[in-house]
Amino acid sequence: MDGPGNADTDANATADADTSANATPDLDPDDRVELGVALLEHLEDGELTVKQAIDRVETVTTDPHLTREILDTAELRGVIEREAGVVRPTGGTYVRFQHDVVRREGEFTCRRCGADLSTGHFIQFEAGEHGPFGSSCIRKVTGRED
């Protein structure tokens, strides 16, 4: 019988969390970490709260352990600086919308807000493709708009 704290139940909860509309279920955890770090590296925000950074990272994974690993890895690599609840991206490398974003027609669900989309916007990072997003959500995720 599965109960609270059962390893199988915990693993299923993590798997369920990462198959939601705001996760990237087709990637293994290491790939999700790399994709999350790439996203943080390309943020246009000068600074944001940890909560805002987590909101961005949750488009890659909703697993709190992976979210923390993404933030820790980004900090260790010098991609972000964290201090007193503030995250400052250090990369200075931004998503170039004409070059790094691919638009596709079809039936999609936005990874940020969950809205149905007929046009999906996908960010092309070296670590992999991230999306789909709607036209306004992709700007919010990259820090181009508040």
N, C-alpha and C positions, 0 to 999 in steps of 0.2 A: 504494500500500500504506500502510495506517495504521500508525504506530508511536508509540512514546513521544514525547510533546511535540507531536504532530500537532494542529493547531487543531481539526480535526473530532473527533478522539478526545476532546480536552479538553472540547469543548462537549457531546459525548454523555455524558461522565462526569458533568458538572454536571446535565444534563437527567435522567439516570438517578437521581442523588442526590435530586433534588427530586420524583421520582414515587414515592418510597418511602412506606410507611404513615405516616411521621412528617413528611411535607411537605405543602405546599399547592400542588399542581401546577396548579390552575386559575387561579392568580394570576400576573400578570407580576411581575418583580423589584421594581419600584417599589411595587406594591401589597403585596408581601410585607414590604418594609421598613416601610411604614406600619402594617401589621398587627402586626409585631414590636415596633415602638415603642409602639403602643397597649397591647400585652400588658405590656411593661415598665412602662408608666405606671400600670397598674392592679394591680401586684403588692402584696400585703399584707405581704410580708417587710420587716422593718426594715433588714436587710442580708443579703446572700448572697454567696457566693464567685462569682468569674467563671465557674467551672465550673457552678455551680448556675444562673446566669443563662443560660449557653449551653444548658443542658438545657431550660430553658423556651423559649428562642428556637428550638430545634430542632423544636419542634412547628409552627413556621411554615415553616422551611427547614432543610435539612441541608447546603446549600451554604456552605462556610466563608467565602467572600467576602461573601455576603449576611449571614451571621451577624455578621461584623465590621462591615459597613456599618450593620446595625441597632443594634449597641452604640454605634458612633461617632455615629450620628444621634441616638440617645436622649441621649447625653451632651451633644452640641452644643445640643440643644433644652432641656437642663436637666431632662430626665425622670429621669435617673439621675446619680449621681456615682460615679466610679471612682477608687480609690486603693489601691495596694499589694495587688492581687488581690481587693479587696472592692468590691461594687456596692451602692449605697444608692439605692433608689427615692425620688424626691422628690415625686411627684405627690400622694399622699394620697387619690387617687381609687380606690376599690375596686370590684370587680365585685359588684353587688347580685344575689344569686342569684335572688330572686323577680322581678326586673325585667330584668336583663341576660342571663339564661340561658334558652334555649329548649330544651325536651326534645322529642325526636321518637322515635317508635317506628319500627323498621325493622331492616335489617341494616347495621351499621356496623363500622368498625375504629377503635379508639382511636388518636388521633394521638400519644399519649404512650407507651403501652405495647404497642400492637399487638393487644390483646385484641379478640375478636369481641364486639360489643354488640348487644343488642336494643333498648336505649334509648340514644340519643346525646344528650349535653349540648353545646349550642353557645353560645358567648359572642357577644353582639351588641355590637360596637364600632362607632364611627362609621366607622372605616377598613374595616369589613367583618365578616363572620361568621367565627368561629374554632372549629373542632371537626371531628369529634365527639370527645368524651371520655367516659369512664366516670364514674360518680358519685364515685369516690375520686380519679381522676386530675385531674378538673377542679379539685378542691380543692388538689391538689399544684401544678398549673400556676399557679394564681392566688396561691399562697402562703398559703392558708387553713390547710393542714395540711402537716406535714413529711413 
